[in-house]
Amino acid sequence: MRVFLLGILCFLVGSASSQSKVGLLLMAHGGTETWNEAVEESVASIRADMPVSIAFGMANPVTLQTALDDLVSQGAESVAVVRLFVSGESFLKETAYSFQLEAHAPSGHTMHEPRVLDLSVPVSLSVGGLLDAQLMAGILVDRALGLSIDPSKESILIVGHGPGDDDENKRWVSKMDHLAESIRKDGDFHSVNVSTLREDWTGKREAAELELQAFVRTESTAGRTVIIIPFRLFGFGPYADVFEGLSYRADSLGLLPDQRVTDWIRSQYMSTKETLIQSEMMNHQSHD
């Protein structure tokens, strides 16, 4: 009888939690007005289903607090934080600390001084990035095929931002290469290649630029066209400058605009929301 009653209690708690209003706090890098508008558009269809607020900036505690307060003002009783970054490692420790999910502030290089936020509702944090999402492979395939004219005489080059840490950069490249496998299967290109520019890291960027430029020159000399696909959330970034004077083909489209990014955001929200529900159920059981 006791087990039966406990089961009923768990069901009721779970039902109540699932019906509570869980807001979506979307973290994104932020950029030009057009860049930010693309992110806004990616969640436009989601806003009818839940409270949504966007925190632009790289784990900026000011914009995070503003977005959190905005969700509470919309009636959110808990918040699922979805991190719209290419790499799940980007700003993860800083964000976890700000939301009181980690006890200690991260050491080393950070874009903003880590600060604990004022929380009035429970918060859960997504940990994956777009590099971990197989959905992104389909976008890369569409970008490649959309630019292709004669696949056997074309080489694909997917370029990402890249981090400073060498081991982390290897993880970036490995995940990009895994997603690029879909192009290898669905296309008939001469080759499909991935690399990072390591844009914010003096010394490492210069070496990466030389390597990328050399690849494009080599392919051009061999009579092949290089199709450059940016593995970026939006736009072409600095690549026009990097490849200036070289022959290549690109349409400058990043992962956005594409419905599959919206689908990924929604999926991340649902899994993070489920973590909140389970945590609340455990809290109720521990106080029983």
Contacts in CASP RR format, 6 or more apart in sequence:
PFRMAT RR
TARGET T0000
AUTHOR 0000-0000-0000
METHOD contacts of the structure
MODEL  1
MRVFLLGILCFLVGSASSQSKVGLLLMAHGGTETWNEAVEESVASIRADM
PVSIAFGMANPVTLQTALDDLVSQGAESVAVVRLFVSGESFLKETAYSFQ
LEAHAPSGHTMHEPRVLDLSVPVSLSVGGLLDAQLMAGILVDRALGLSID
PSKESILIVGHGPGDDDENKRWVSKMDHLAESIRKDGDFHSVNVSTLRED
WTGKREAAELELQAFVRTESTAGRTVIIIPFRLFGFGPYADVFEGLSYRA
DSLGLLPDQRVTDWIRSQYMSTKETLIQSEMMNHQSHD
6 285 0 8 1.000
6 288 0 8 1.000
9 284 0 8 1.000
9 285 0 8 1.000
9 288 0 8 1.000
10 281 0 8 1.000
10 284 0 8 1.000
10 285 0 8 1.000
13 280 0 8 1.000
13 281 0 8 1.000
13 284 0 8 1.000
13 285 0 8 1.000
14 277 0 8 1.000
14 280 0 8 1.000
14 281 0 8 1.000
17 276 0 8 1.000
17 277 0 8 1.000
17 280 0 8 1.000
17 281 0 8 1.000
18 277 0 8 1.000
20 77 0 8 1.000
20 78 0 8 1.000
21 50 0 8 1.000
21 51 0 8 1.000
21 75 0 8 1.000
21 76 0 8 1.000
21 77 0 8 1.000
21 78 0 8 1.000
22 50 0 8 1.000
22 76 0 8 1.000
22 77 0 8 1.000
22 78 0 8 1.000
22 79 0 8 1.000
22 80 0 8 1.000
22 273 0 8 1.000
22 276 0 8 1.000
23 50 0 8 1.000
23 51 0 8 1.000
23 52 0 8 1.000
23 53 0 8 1.000
23 71 0 8 1.000
23 74 0 8 1.000
23 76 0 8 1.000
23 78 0 8 1.000
23 79 0 8 1.000
23 80 0 8 1.000
24 43 0 8 1.000
24 46 0 8 1.000
24 50 0 8 1.000
24 51 0 8 1.000
24 52 0 8 1.000
24 53 0 8 1.000
24 71 0 8 1.000
24 79 0 8 1.000
24 80 0 8 1.000
24 82 0 8 1.000
24 265 0 8 1.000
24 269 0 8 1.000
25 53 0 8 1.000
25 54 0 8 1.000
25 55 0 8 1.000
25 64 0 8 1.000
25 67 0 8 1.000
25 68 0 8 1.000
25 71 0 8 1.000
25 79 0 8 1.000
25 80 0 8 1.000
25 81 0 8 1.000
25 82 0 8 1.000
25 123 0 8 1.000
26 39 0 8 1.000
26 43 0 8 1.000
26 52 0 8 1.000
26 53 0 8 1.000
26 54 0 8 1.000
26 55 0 8 1.000
26 67 0 8 1.000
26 82 0 8 1.000
26 84 0 8 1.000
26 265 0 8 1.000
27 54 0 8 1.000
27 55 0 8 1.000
27 57 0 8 1.000
27 59 0 8 1.000
27 64 0 8 1.000
27 81 0 8 1.000
27 82 0 8 1.000
27 83 0 8 1.000
27 84 0 8 1.000
27 85 0 8 1.000
27 91 0 8 1.000
27 95 0 8 1.000
28 36 0 8 1.000
28 39 0 8 1.000
28 54 0 8 1.000
28 55 0 8 1.000
28 56 0 8 1.000
28 57 0 8 1.000
28 84 0 8 1.000
28 85 0 8 1.000
28 233 0 8 1.000
29 56 0 8 1.000
29 57 0 8 1.000
29 58 0 8 1.000
29 84 0 8 1.000
29 85 0 8 1.000
29 233 0 8 1.000
30 36 0 8 1.000
30 39 0 8 1.000
30 56 0 8 1.000
30 57 0 8 1.000
31 56 0 8 1.000
34 234 0 8 1.000
35 233 0 8 1.000
35 234 0 8 1.000
35 235 0 8 1.000
36 56 0 8 1.000
38 233 0 8 1.000
38 234 0 8 1.000
38 256 0 8 1.000
38 257 0 8 1.000
39 54 0 8 1.000
39 56 0 8 1.000
39 84 0 8 1.000
39 233 0 8 1.000
39 234 0 8 1.000
39 256 0 8 1.000
40 54 0 8 1.000
41 256 0 8 1.000
41 257 0 8 1.000
42 84 0 8 1.000
42 256 0 8 1.000
42 257 0 8 1.000
42 261 0 8 1.000
42 262 0 8 1.000
42 265 0 8 1.000
43 52 0 8 1.000
43 54 0 8 1.000
43 262 0 8 1.000
43 265 0 8 1.000
45 262 0 8 1.000
46 52 0 8 1.000
46 262 0 8 1.000
46 265 0 8 1.000
46 266 0 8 1.000
46 269 0 8 1.000
50 269 0 8 1.000
51 71 0 8 1.000
51 74 0 8 1.000
51 75 0 8 1.000
51 76 0 8 1.000
52 71 0 8 1.000
53 66 0 8 1.000
53 67 0 8 1.000
53 68 0 8 1.000
53 70 0 8 1.000
53 71 0 8 1.000
53 74 0 8 1.000
54 67 0 8 1.000
55 63 0 8 1.000
55 64 0 8 1.000
55 66 0 8 1.000
55 67 0 8 1.000
55 68 0 8 1.000
56 63 0 8 1.000
57 63 0 8 1.000
57 111 0 8 1.000
58 90 0 8 1.000
58 91 0 8 1.000
58 111 0 8 1.000
58 112 0 8 1.000
59 91 0 8 1.000
59 94 0 8 1.000
59 95 0 8 1.000
59 98 0 8 1.000
59 110 0 8 1.000
59 111 0 8 1.000
59 112 0 8 1.000
59 114 0 8 1.000
60 111 0 8 1.000
60 112 0 8 1.000
61 98 0 8 1.000
61 112 0 8 1.000
61 113 0 8 1.000
61 114 0 8 1.000
61 115 0 8 1.000
61 117 0 8 1.000
64 95 0 8 1.000
64 98 0 8 1.000
64 99 0 8 1.000
64 117 0 8 1.000
65 117 0 8 1.000
65 118 0 8 1.000
68 79 0 8 1.000
68 117 0 8 1.000
68 119 0 8 1.000
68 121 0 8 1.000
68 123 0 8 1.000
71 79 0 8 1.000
71 121 0 8 1.000
72 120 0 8 1.000
72 121 0 8 1.000
76 121 0 8 1.000
77 121 0 8 1.000
78 121 0 8 1.000
78 122 0 8 1.000
78 123 0 8 1.000
78 124 0 8 1.000
78 276 0 8 1.000
78 280 0 8 1.000
79 121 0 8 1.000
79 122 0 8 1.000
79 123 0 8 1.000
79 124 0 8 1.000
80 123 0 8 1.000
80 124 0 8 1.000
80 126 0 8 1.000
80 268 0 8 1.000
80 269 0 8 1.000
80 272 0 8 1.000
80 273 0 8 1.000
80 275 0 8 1.000
80 276 0 8 1.000
81 95 0 8 1.000
81 99 0 8 1.000
81 123 0 8 1.000
81 124 0 8 1.000
81 125 0 8 1.000
81 126 0 8 1.000
81 272 0 8 1.000
82 126 0 8 1.000
82 265 0 8 1.000
82 268 0 8 1.000
82 269 0 8 1.000
82 272 0 8 1.000
83 90 0 8 1.000
83 91 0 8 1.000
83 92 0 8 1.000
83 95 0 8 1.000
83 125 0 8 1.000
83 126 0 8 1.000
83 127 0 8 1.000
83 128 0 8 1.000
83 129 0 8 1.000
84 130 0 8 1.000
84 233 0 8 1.000
84 261 0 8 1.000
84 265 0 8 1.000
85 91 0 8 1.000
85 129 0 8 1.000
85 130 0 8 1.000
86 129 0 8 1.000
86 130 0 8 1.000
86 131 0 8 1.000
86 160 0 8 1.000
86 161 0 8 1.000
86 172 0 8 1.000
86 231 0 8 1.000
86 232 0 8 1.000
86 233 0 8 1.000
87 129 0 8 1.000
87 130 0 8 1.000
87 131 0 8 1.000
87 162 0 8 1.000
87 163 0 8 1.000
87 168 0 8 1.000
87 171 0 8 1.000
87 172 0 8 1.000
88 127 0 8 1.000
88 128 0 8 1.000
88 129 0 8 1.000
88 131 0 8 1.000
88 132 0 8 1.000
89 163 0 8 1.000
89 168 0 8 1.000
89 171 0 8 1.000
90 129 0 8 1.000
90 163 0 8 1.000
91 110 0 8 1.000
91 111 0 8 1.000
92 125 0 8 1.000
92 127 0 8 1.000
93 102 0 8 1.000
93 106 0 8 1.000
94 105 0 8 1.000
94 106 0 8 1.000
94 110 0 8 1.000
94 111 0 8 1.000
94 112 0 8 1.000
94 114 0 8 1.000
95 125 0 8 1.000
96 102 0 8 1.000
96 125 0 8 1.000
97 104 0 8 1.000
97 105 0 8 1.000
97 106 0 8 1.000
97 114 0 8 1.000
97 116 0 8 1.000
98 114 0 8 1.000
98 115 0 8 1.000
98 116 0 8 1.000
98 117 0 8 1.000
99 117 0 8 1.000
99 119 0 8 1.000
99 123 0 8 1.000
99 125 0 8 1.000
100 116 0 8 1.000
100 117 0 8 1.000
100 119 0 8 1.000
100 123 0 8 1.000
101 123 0 8 1.000
101 125 0 8 1.000
105 114 0 8 1.000
106 114 0 8 1.000
122 276 0 8 1.000
122 279 0 8 1.000
122 280 0 8 1.000
123 276 0 8 1.000
124 272 0 8 1.000
124 273 0 8 1.000
124 275 0 8 1.000
124 276 0 8 1.000
124 279 0 8 1.000
125 272 0 8 1.000
126 268 0 8 1.000
126 269 0 8 1.000
126 271 0 8 1.000
126 272 0 8 1.000
128 268 0 8 1.000
130 136 0 8 1.000
130 233 0 8 1.000
130 255 0 8 1.000
130 261 0 8 1.000
130 264 0 8 1.000
131 172 0 8 1.000
131 175 0 8 1.000
131 176 0 8 1.000
131 179 0 8 1.000
131 231 0 8 1.000
132 175 0 8 1.000
133 264 0 8 1.000
134 179 0 8 1.000
135 260 0 8 1.000
135 261 0 8 1.000
135 263 0 8 1.000
135 264 0 8 1.000
136 179 0 8 1.000
136 231 0 8 1.000
136 255 0 8 1.000
136 260 0 8 1.000
136 264 0 8 1.000
137 179 0 8 1.000
137 180 0 8 1.000
137 181 0 8 1.000
137 182 0 8 1.000
137 183 0 8 1.000
138 182 0 8 1.000
138 260 0 8 1.000
139 255 0 8 1.000
139 258 0 8 1.000
139 260 0 8 1.000
139 261 0 8 1.000
140 158 0 8 1.000
140 179 0 8 1.000
140 180 0 8 1.000
140 182 0 8 1.000
140 183 0 8 1.000
140 229 0 8 1.000
140 231 0 8 1.000
141 182 0 8 1.000
141 183 0 8 1.000
141 186 0 8 1.000
141 187 0 8 1.000
142 258 0 8 1.000
143 229 0 8 1.000
143 251 0 8 1.000
143 253 0 8 1.000
143 254 0 8 1.000
144 156 0 8 1.000
144 183 0 8 1.000
144 187 0 8 1.000
144 189 0 8 1.000
144 192 0 8 1.000
144 227 0 8 1.000
144 229 0 8 1.000
145 186 0 8 1.000
145 187 0 8 1.000
146 251 0 8 1.000
147 227 0 8 1.000
147 229 0 8 1.000
147 249 0 8 1.000
147 250 0 8 1.000
147 251 0 8 1.000
148 154 0 8 1.000
148 187 0 8 1.000
148 189 0 8 1.000
148 227 0 8 1.000
149 225 0 8 1.000
150 225 0 8 1.000
151 187 0 8 1.000
151 188 0 8 1.000
151 189 0 8 1.000
151 190 0 8 1.000
152 188 0 8 1.000
152 189 0 8 1.000
152 190 0 8 1.000
153 190 0 8 1.000
153 223 0 8 1.000
153 224 0 8 1.000
153 225 0 8 1.000
154 189 0 8 1.000
154 190 0 8 1.000
154 224 0 8 1.000
154 225 0 8 1.000
154 226 0 8 1.000
154 227 0 8 1.000
154 249 0 8 1.000
155 189 0 8 1.000
155 190 0 8 1.000
155 191 0 8 1.000
155 192 0 8 1.000
155 193 0 8 1.000
155 219 0 8 1.000
155 224 0 8 1.000
155 225 0 8 1.000
155 226 0 8 1.000
155 227 0 8 1.000
156 180 0 8 1.000
156 183 0 8 1.000
156 189 0 8 1.000
156 191 0 8 1.000
156 192 0 8 1.000
156 193 0 8 1.000
156 226 0 8 1.000
156 227 0 8 1.000
156 229 0 8 1.000
157 193 0 8 1.000
157 194 0 8 1.000
157 195 0 8 1.000
157 212 0 8 1.000
157 215 0 8 1.000
157 216 0 8 1.000
157 226 0 8 1.000
157 227 0 8 1.000
157 228 0 8 1.000
157 229 0 8 1.000
157 248 0 8 1.000
158 176 0 8 1.000
158 180 0 8 1.000
158 192 0 8 1.000
158 193 0 8 1.000
158 194 0 8 1.000
158 195 0 8 1.000
158 229 0 8 1.000
158 230 0 8 1.000
158 231 0 8 1.000
159 194 0 8 1.000
159 195 0 8 1.000
159 196 0 8 1.000
159 197 0 8 1.000
159 212 0 8 1.000
159 228 0 8 1.000
159 229 0 8 1.000
159 230 0 8 1.000
159 231 0 8 1.000
159 239 0 8 1.000
160 172 0 8 1.000
160 176 0 8 1.000
160 194 0 8 1.000
160 195 0 8 1.000
160 196 0 8 1.000
160 197 0 8 1.000
160 230 0 8 1.000
160 231 0 8 1.000
160 232 0 8 1.000
161 196 0 8 1.000
161 197 0 8 1.000
161 198 0 8 1.000
161 199 0 8 1.000
161 200 0 8 1.000
161 231 0 8 1.000
161 232 0 8 1.000
162 169 0 8 1.000
162 172 0 8 1.000
162 196 0 8 1.000
162 197 0 8 1.000
162 198 0 8 1.000
162 199 0 8 1.000
163 169 0 8 1.000
163 172 0 8 1.000
163 196 0 8 1.000
163 198 0 8 1.000
163 201 0 8 1.000
164 198 0 8 1.000
164 200 0 8 1.000
164 201 0 8 1.000
164 204 0 8 1.000
169 196 0 8 1.000
169 198 0 8 1.000
172 196 0 8 1.000
173 194 0 8 1.000
173 195 0 8 1.000
173 196 0 8 1.000
176 194 0 8 1.000
176 196 0 8 1.000
176 231 0 8 1.000
177 194 0 8 1.000
180 192 0 8 1.000
180 193 0 8 1.000
180 194 0 8 1.000
183 189 0 8 1.000
183 192 0 8 1.000
184 192 0 8 1.000
189 227 0 8 1.000
190 224 0 8 1.000
193 215 0 8 1.000
194 231 0 8 1.000
195 208 0 8 1.000
195 211 0 8 1.000
195 212 0 8 1.000
195 215 0 8 1.000
196 208 0 8 1.000
197 205 0 8 1.000
197 208 0 8 1.000
197 209 0 8 1.000
197 212 0 8 1.000
197 238 0 8 1.000
197 239 0 8 1.000
197 242 0 8 1.000
198 204 0 8 1.000
198 205 0 8 1.000
198 208 0 8 1.000
199 205 0 8 1.000
199 238 0 8 1.000
209 242 0 8 1.000
212 242 0 8 1.000
212 243 0 8 1.000
213 242 0 8 1.000
213 243 0 8 1.000
213 246 0 8 1.000
215 226 0 8 1.000
216 226 0 8 1.000
216 243 0 8 1.000
216 246 0 8 1.000
216 247 0 8 1.000
216 248 0 8 1.000
217 246 0 8 1.000
219 225 0 8 1.000
219 226 0 8 1.000
220 226 0 8 1.000
220 246 0 8 1.000
220 247 0 8 1.000
225 247 0 8 1.000
225 248 0 8 1.000
225 249 0 8 1.000
226 247 0 8 1.000
226 248 0 8 1.000
226 249 0 8 1.000
227 248 0 8 1.000
227 249 0 8 1.000
227 250 0 8 1.000
228 239 0 8 1.000
228 243 0 8 1.000
228 248 0 8 1.000
228 249 0 8 1.000
228 250 0 8 1.000
229 250 0 8 1.000
229 254 0 8 1.000
230 236 0 8 1.000
230 237 0 8 1.000
230 239 0 8 1.000
230 250 0 8 1.000
230 252 0 8 1.000
230 253 0 8 1.000
230 254 0 8 1.000
231 254 0 8 1.000
231 255 0 8 1.000
232 254 0 8 1.000
232 255 0 8 1.000
233 254 0 8 1.000
233 255 0 8 1.000
233 256 0 8 1.000
233 261 0 8 1.000
234 254 0 8 1.000
234 255 0 8 1.000
234 256 0 8 1.000
235 252 0 8 1.000
235 253 0 8 1.000
235 254 0 8 1.000
235 256 0 8 1.000
236 250 0 8 1.000
236 252 0 8 1.000
236 253 0 8 1.000
236 254 0 8 1.000
239 250 0 8 1.000
240 252 0 8 1.000
255 261 0 8 1.000
END
